Amino acid sequence: SDPRFCERSAAVSAAGGWRRARKEDRVASVKQAWFEFKEADVE
């Protein structure tokens, strides 16, 4: 097998994992902001 191909597929999967983590971070921060907003609204 071509070592360059292996390197490229590893880079692609790493980039995909990074993007997924960033997306989950964004979702978590939105949930956190919404939770704080609701808590403040209750007061």
Chimera marker file (.cmm) of the C-alpha trace (Angstrom):
<marker_set name="trace">
<marker id="1" x="0.000" y="0.000" z="0.000" r="1" g="1" b="0" radius="0.5"/>
<marker id="2" x="1.089" y="3.552" z="-0.686" r="1" g="1" b="0" radius="0.5"/>
<marker id="3" x="2.417" y="5.257" z="2.470" r="1" g="1" b="0" radius="0.5"/>
<marker id="4" x="1.314" y="8.645" z="1.154" r="1" g="1" b="0" radius="0.5"/>
<marker id="5" x="-2.246" y="7.370" z="0.896" r="1" g="1" b="0" radius="0.5"/>
<marker id="6" x="-2.091" y="6.139" z="4.507" r="1" g="1" b="0" radius="0.5"/>
<marker id="7" x="-0.816" y="9.513" z="5.686" r="1" g="1" b="0" radius="0.5"/>
<marker id="8" x="-3.522" y="11.318" z="3.779" r="1" g="1" b="0" radius="0.5"/>
<marker id="9" x="-6.334" y="9.139" z="5.113" r="1" g="1" b="0" radius="0.5"/>
<marker id="10" x="-4.983" y="9.592" z="8.652" r="1" g="1" b="0" radius="0.5"/>
<marker id="11" x="-4.954" y="13.369" z="8.153" r="1" g="1" b="0" radius="0.5"/>
<marker id="12" x="-8.498" y="13.294" z="6.788" r="1" g="1" b="0" radius="0.5"/>
<marker id="13" x="-9.828" y="11.249" z="9.704" r="1" g="1" b="0" radius="0.5"/>
<marker id="14" x="-8.027" y="13.530" z="12.186" r="1" g="1" b="0" radius="0.5"/>
<marker id="15" x="-9.585" y="16.581" z="10.514" r="1" g="1" b="0" radius="0.5"/>
<marker id="16" x="-13.006" y="14.921" z="10.643" r="1" g="1" b="0" radius="0.5"/>
<marker id="17" x="-12.609" y="14.178" z="14.353" r="1" g="1" b="0" radius="0.5"/>
<marker id="18" x="-11.499" y="17.769" z="14.998" r="1" g="1" b="0" radius="0.5"/>
<marker id="19" x="-14.497" y="19.148" z="13.146" r="1" g="1" b="0" radius="0.5"/>
<marker id="20" x="-16.852" y="16.854" z="15.070" r="1" g="1" b="0" radius="0.5"/>
<marker id="21" x="-15.316" y="17.976" z="18.371" r="1" g="1" b="0" radius="0.5"/>
<marker id="22" x="-15.693" y="21.634" z="17.388" r="1" g="1" b="0" radius="0.5"/>
<marker id="23" x="-19.347" y="21.038" z="16.515" r="1" g="1" b="0" radius="0.5"/>
<marker id="24" x="-19.983" y="19.354" z="19.864" r="1" g="1" b="0" radius="0.5"/>
<marker id="25" x="-18.264" y="22.269" z="21.629" r="1" g="1" b="0" radius="0.5"/>
<marker id="26" x="-20.568" y="24.691" z="19.844" r="1" g="1" b="0" radius="0.5"/>
<marker id="27" x="-23.660" y="22.665" z="20.752" r="1" g="1" b="0" radius="0.5"/>
<marker id="28" x="-22.551" y="22.453" z="24.385" r="1" g="1" b="0" radius="0.5"/>
<marker id="29" x="-21.939" y="26.212" z="24.597" r="1" g="1" b="0" radius="0.5"/>
<marker id="30" x="-25.351" y="26.924" z="23.076" r="1" g="1" b="0" radius="0.5"/>
<marker id="31" x="-27.014" y="24.595" z="25.592" r="1" g="1" b="0" radius="0.5"/>
<marker id="32" x="-25.074" y="26.268" z="28.409" r="1" g="1" b="0" radius="0.5"/>
<marker id="33" x="-26.128" y="29.744" z="27.243" r="1" g="1" b="0" radius="0.5"/>
<marker id="34" x="-29.761" y="28.622" z="26.942" r="1" g="1" b="0" radius="0.5"/>
<marker id="35" x="-29.660" y="27.075" z="30.427" r="1" g="1" b="0" radius="0.5"/>
<marker id="36" x="-28.227" y="30.292" z="31.910" r="1" g="1" b="0" radius="0.5"/>
<marker id="37" x="-30.853" y="32.328" z="30.061" r="1" g="1" b="0" radius="0.5"/>
<marker id="38" x="-33.678" y="30.185" z="31.456" r="1" g="1" b="0" radius="0.5"/>
<marker id="39" x="-32.210" y="30.304" z="34.961" r="1" g="1" b="0" radius="0.5"/>
<marker id="40" x="-31.978" y="34.101" z="34.776" r="1" g="1" b="0" radius="0.5"/>
<marker id="41" x="-35.539" y="34.245" z="33.445" r="1" g="1" b="0" radius="0.5"/>
<marker id="42" x="-36.865" y="32.321" z="36.455" r="1" g="1" b="0" radius="0.5"/>
<marker id="43" x="-35.543" y="34.869" z="38.963" r="1" g="1" b="0" radius="0.5"/>
<link id1="1" id2="2" r="1" g="1" b="0" radius="0.2"/>
<link id1="2" id2="3" r="1" g="1" b="0" radius="0.2"/>
<link id1="3" id2="4" r="1" g="1" b="0" radius="0.2"/>
<link id1="4" id2="5" r="1" g="1" b="0" radius="0.2"/>
<link id1="5" id2="6" r="1" g="1" b="0" radius="0.2"/>
<link id1="6" id2="7" r="1" g="1" b="0" radius="0.2"/>
<link id1="7" id2="8" r="1" g="1" b="0" radius="0.2"/>
<link id1="8" id2="9" r="1" g="1" b="0" radius="0.2"/>
<link id1="9" id2="10" r="1" g="1" b="0" radius="0.2"/>
<link id1="10" id2="11" r="1" g="1" b="0" radius="0.2"/>
<link id1="11" id2="12" r="1" g="1" b="0" radius="0.2"/>
<link id1="12" id2="13" r="1" g="1" b="0" radius="0.2"/>
<link id1="13" id2="14" r="1" g="1" b="0" radius="0.2"/>
<link id1="14" id2="15" r="1" g="1" b="0" radius="0.2"/>
<link id1="15" id2="16" r="1" g="1" b="0" radius="0.2"/>
<link id1="16" id2="17" r="1" g="1" b="0" radius="0.2"/>
<link id1="17" id2="18" r="1" g="1" b="0" radius="0.2"/>
<link id1="18" id2="19" r="1" g="1" b="0" radius="0.2"/>
<link id1="19" id2="20" r="1" g="1" b="0" radius="0.2"/>
<link id1="20" id2="21" r="1" g="1" b="0" radius="0.2"/>
<link id1="21" id2="22" r="1" g="1" b="0" radius="0.2"/>
<link id1="22" id2="23" r="1" g="1" b="0" radius="0.2"/>
<link id1="23" id2="24" r="1" g="1" b="0" radius="0.2"/>
<link id1="24" id2="25" r="1" g="1" b="0" radius="0.2"/>
<link id1="25" id2="26" r="1" g="1" b="0" radius="0.2"/>
<link id1="26" id2="27" r="1" g="1" b="0" radius="0.2"/>
<link id1="27" id2="28" r="1" g="1" b="0" radius="0.2"/>
<link id1="28" id2="29" r="1" g="1" b="0" radius="0.2"/>
<link id1="29" id2="30" r="1" g="1" b="0" radius="0.2"/>
<link id1="30" id2="31" r="1" g="1" b="0" radius="0.2"/>
<link id1="31" id2="32" r="1" g="1" b="0" radius="0.2"/>
<link id1="32" id2="33" r="1" g="1" b="0" radius="0.2"/>
<link id1="33" id2="34" r="1" g="1" b="0" radius="0.2"/>
<link id1="34" id2="35" r="1" g="1" b="0" radius="0.2"/>
<link id1="35" id2="36" r="1" g="1" b="0" radius="0.2"/>
<link id1="36" id2="37" r="1" g="1" b="0" radius="0.2"/>
<link id1="37" id2="38" r="1" g="1" b="0" radius="0.2"/>
<link id1="38" id2="39" r="1" g="1" b="0" radius="0.2"/>
<link id1="39" id2="40" r="1" g="1" b="0" radius="0.2"/>
<link id1="40" id2="41" r="1" g="1" b="0" radius="0.2"/>
<link id1="41" id2="42" r="1" g="1" b="0" radius="0.2"/>
<link id1="42" id2="43" r="1" g="1" b="0" radius="0.2"/>
</marker_set>
